[in-house]
């Protein structure tokens, strides 16, 4: 029974990461603009590199989660990503982003709200639950 619960959780989160990564992959310039908005310290070049890293990590994590032999790596990578996303969101809570915040939508002006943070906390929670249900721990 626990194995089925873990599979449902893993499939659901892998789907979220896949959809998010593909959306960013299809429009990397827009996502790069969003990344640049998070810090005045980011140059366009740094934002482009971060975009590549984020998109690749999201897509690889979704794939790793689905393969039993790499599931733990995918779950841990997802946990690290969620902690980073949450940290960035919390530090920018209430801030208006002209190009969107990169929180599941691109190219739409948005403000980071409690809802965004709660959604990411939920994803983090389910990643940790799936990781704890893994036989390899």
CORKA-V674463 format. One record per pair of residues at least 4 apart in sequence whose C-alpha atoms are under 8 Angstrom apart, sorted by the first residue. I is the first residue (numbers start at 1). J is the second residue. Records with the same first field share a line. If there is no record, write none. Layout:
I = J  J
This chain:
1 = 5
2 = 6  133
3 = 7  133
4 = 8
5 = 9
6 = 10  129  130  133  134
7 = 11
8 = 12
9 = 13  126  127  130
10 = 14  65  66  127  130
11 = 15  65  66
12 = 16
13 = 17  62  123  126  127
14 = 18  61  62  63  65  66
15 = 19  62
16 = 20
17 = 21  58  59  61  62
18 = 22  58  59  62
19 = 23
20 = 24  58  104
21 = 25  54  55  56  58  59
22 = 26  55  59
23 = 27
24 = 28  30  31  55  106
25 = 55
27 = 31
28 = 32  51
29 = 33  48
30 = 34  99  106  107
31 = 35  51  102  106
32 = 36  44  47  48  50  51
33 = 37  44  47  99
34 = 38  97  99  100  101  102
35 = 39  47  50  51  102
36 = 40  42  43  44  47
37 = 97
38 = 88  92
42 = 46  47
43 = 47
44 = 48
45 = 49
46 = 50
47 = 51
48 = 52
49 = 53
50 = 54
51 = 55
52 = 56
53 = 57
54 = 58
55 = 59
56 = 60
57 = 61  77
58 = 62  78
59 = 63
60 = 64  74
61 = 65  73  74  75  77  78
62 = 66  74
63 = 67  74
64 = 68  70  71  72  73  74  75
65 = 70  71  72  73  74  75
66 = 70  71
67 = 71
70 = 74
71 = 75
72 = 76  131  134  136
73 = 77
74 = 78
75 = 79  127  128  130  131
76 = 80  127  131
77 = 81
78 = 82  124  127
79 = 83  124  127  128
80 = 84
81 = 85
82 = 86  120  121  123  124
83 = 87  124
84 = 88
85 = 89  120
86 = 90  117  120  121
87 = 91
88 = 92
89 = 93  112  116  117
90 = 117
92 = 112
93 = 111  112  113  114
94 = 111  112  113
95 = 111  112
96 = 109  110  111  112
97 = 101  109  110  111
98 = 108  109  110
99 = 106  107  108  109  110
100 = 105  106  107  108  109  110  111
101 = 105  106  109  110  111  112
102 = 106
103 = 116
112 = 116  117
113 = 117
114 = 118
115 = 119
116 = 120
117 = 121
118 = 122
119 = 123
120 = 124
121 = 125
122 = 126
123 = 127
124 = 128
125 = 129
126 = 130
127 = 131
128 = 132
129 = 133
130 = 134
131 = 137
132 = 137
